[in-house]
Amino acid sequence: MNKSERLKQRMLELARNLWWTWHPEALDVWRSIDAGLWRESRHSPVVFMKRLGKERLEEACKDPSLCIRIHRVFSDLDRYMESASTWGCLHAGPLRARPVTYFCAEFGIHESLPLYSGGLGVLAGDHLKSASDLGIPMVGVSLFYREGYFRQRLSEAGEQISDYELFDPEDLPLVRVKDRDGNPLTIDLPIQGDRVQIGAWTAALGRVPLFFLDMEKAFREMGIQELGRRLYGGDEAVRLSQEIILGIGGMKLLLSLGIKPGVIHLNEGHCAFAPLEYARHLTEEHGISFDSALKQAGSRTLFTTHTSVPAGHDRFASSLIDRMLWQYRGSLGLGHEEFMDLGRVYPGNADDPFCMTVLALKTASKSNAVSSIHGKVSREMWRDLWPDRSPQQIPIGHITNGINVLGWLAPSMKQLFHQYFPPDWESRIGEENTWLHIYSIPDEELWNVIVFLKTRQFKFLPGAPHRAHPKASLSDPRALTIGFARRFAGYKRACLLLDDPVRLWRLLSDSDRPVQIAFSGKAHPRDDIGKALVRKVYQFVTEPRIAGKAVFIEDYDINVCRHLVQGIDLWLNTPRQGYEACGTSGMKVALNGGLNLSILDGWWPEGYTGNNGFAIRGSRNENNGIRDERDREAVFEALEKEVIPLYYKQDEDGVPRDWVRRIKQAMCTLGWRFSSDRMVKDYTDHCYRPAAGISTCEMNIPFV
Ligand SMILES: *Cc1c(COP(=O)(O)O)cnc(C)c1O
């Protein structure tokens, strides 16, 4: 093999391990070899490698500094894969024999693998990335949607248009799962009266394998085409079928591969059938009753709930459950009503539908919400499941979400950390001490990096891969830049400020202390309220007087989010109090030198210290109109009296000292606590080890 063939071989290897998605140095390899091709390949290394010509590769081989960089990335990956001195070796070694199996309906890993819709998926992706970094034995299980989630386009009138494309799995970093004889593995599954077949693909996330069940053949047999290929795309029957495939099919897949779950982690209710299938397997294996098998399966099961919005929990009608699952429930030895009761808040009540969250809460030995406040809301929401208990005794705890720091940190900020943090800081992200070193960075240096990131952002906005609306961009890189990017759901109130256009215009048109806003976000295709909000924001930003002062960036995804959080001064979060389960985008902003201005909901009551951002106590008035009015008033107050004066109090060198002090406080207090390293360690200590039955005394013997 000559030099360029060898290089190609290793690059293909790199393309197939998604480790590169949270190591920007690796990502840079593709971009440095051919930036144009990288863009054309839509940031997919697999497509990039298919299209990369021999000449270009040979040219790269002749560039010594590029070669050194590429080989450094290869050896980093090798070292990463081989490292035996991880946190997990010491704290989760026994899980090697029986790993944590982590189920989720979506995984957001990178924009080139569009199998996610938003926060839930991105969180699941970050969870696996940190599990890999920490060396926790884990496998992920999800679904492969051939059309993924939609891409958003806006019409000239601001109507959201949803575009779906059909992916070729060959263009994604996926490998088909094979059986012992080398044939594509298929799993048989009873849905309705039929036995359908599903296949599977696998991706490597560093040390963690992630399986995607392929529904194509099953849905063809069932006569469901398009809708079955979409994430959250179909009607109830499609959705239930997808969830049967995810939970039951996913567990069958693991068992057929010889993977015995040490822990079954259900990330949101969609996958709640998984422990049922594990219990069925135990009845076959040990000849025990379904009841005791379900108890055993449940003792290994952990459930994380993610939404405070009642409609966000899947509920299926009794007739649909009967039609889809009569055959399966027979194999568990259960009658229809008995099966229904597993998912009912009120057993025996024929009007109570089958709720996936209820099934999960009843099965799992431990359940948790994703922030302290969400824990409280969830205990209240599900108290009828435990009628004899007071709200405080409802067994739903909380582990607050976090983000994968290395994946969300801008490369130039990372460079700065390298200069001022201890050399091993990357393996100590979840520790408070690591982040104290923020204070040794001189204000000017930190501010310079922030200004650099903002300027880069301004180059991105107009050239955003999917067209920014309007064509004009934000005009002033030095102006206080506000970001509002999230799912356009009613309770998040994207239009809170827009509803007082006079006051907003006063802020945007102030030439001494200019303010500008970047909006981005998708509404669910069937959410008419959300789509109306998109239209309203669009109509606002396209008013001629607004040109250069506000923009809407189409097709919010991981790429758009990464650019926004890495180049914004202020992240605005205005949910109706009590509805935000956690939220993670604000954590990404804090890492990169931005500040949060948020209603005290979700993660922010835990994050806000009084001097590391800005907080608004949301109104709890029962009337939404009054509530919105009060919150709008409070947000404008905060902007006019606190945020804008602090940002524009700059010294003769143009450095806003007090603002920078707040940024440092934000990084130092939030960086470690809201990292997914901290989160995965919490899960390991409080949930995984107990669920796997690992005693603390075993833990004193490091696993080698
Ligand atoms: C981080 C992220 C989210 C979650 O952020 P929220 O604060 O919950 O809105 C959603 N979508 C994308 C693409 C993200 O990267």
Ligand as a Chemical Component Dictionary entry (heavy atoms), coordinates in Angstrom:
data_LIG
# 
_chem_comp.id                   LIG 
_chem_comp.type                 NON-POLYMER 
_chem_comp.pdbx_formal_charge   0 
_chem_comp.three_letter_code    LIG 
# 
loop_
_chem_comp_atom.comp_id 
_chem_comp_atom.atom_id 
_chem_comp_atom.alt_atom_id 
_chem_comp_atom.type_symbol 
_chem_comp_atom.charge 
_chem_comp_atom.model_Cartn_x 
_chem_comp_atom.model_Cartn_y 
_chem_comp_atom.model_Cartn_z 
_chem_comp_atom.pdbx_ordinal 
LIG C1 C1 C 0 -29.095 21.573 22.348 1  
LIG C2 C2 C 0 -30.133 21.484 21.318 2  
LIG C3 C3 C 0 -31.499 21.530 21.668 3  
LIG C4 C4 C 0 -31.966 21.614 23.101 4  
LIG O1 O1 O 0 -31.985 22.899 23.570 5  
LIG P1 P1 P 0 -33.214 23.554 24.347 6  
LIG O2 O2 O 0 -32.567 24.460 25.300 7  
LIG O3 O3 O 0 -33.979 22.455 25.012 8  
LIG O4 O4 O 0 -34.003 24.237 23.306 9  
LIG C5 C5 C 0 -32.435 21.465 20.657 10 
LIG N1 N1 N 0 -32.064 21.350 19.367 11 
LIG C6 C6 C 0 -30.779 21.314 18.993 12 
LIG C7 C7 C 0 -30.446 21.184 17.549 13 
LIG C8 C8 C 0 -29.771 21.373 19.958 14 
LIG O5 O5 O 0 -28.498 21.310 19.578 15 
# 
loop_
_chem_comp_bond.comp_id 
_chem_comp_bond.atom_id_1 
_chem_comp_bond.atom_id_2 
_chem_comp_bond.value_order 
_chem_comp_bond.pdbx_ordinal 
LIG C1 C2 SING 1  
LIG C2 C3 SING 2  
LIG C2 C8 DOUB 3  
LIG C3 C4 SING 4  
LIG C3 C5 DOUB 5  
LIG C4 O1 SING 6  
LIG O1 P1 SING 7  
LIG P1 O2 DOUB 8  
LIG P1 O3 SING 9  
LIG P1 O4 SING 10 
LIG C5 N1 SING 11 
LIG N1 C6 DOUB 12 
LIG C6 C7 SING 13 
LIG C6 C8 SING 14 
LIG C8 O5 SING 15 
# 
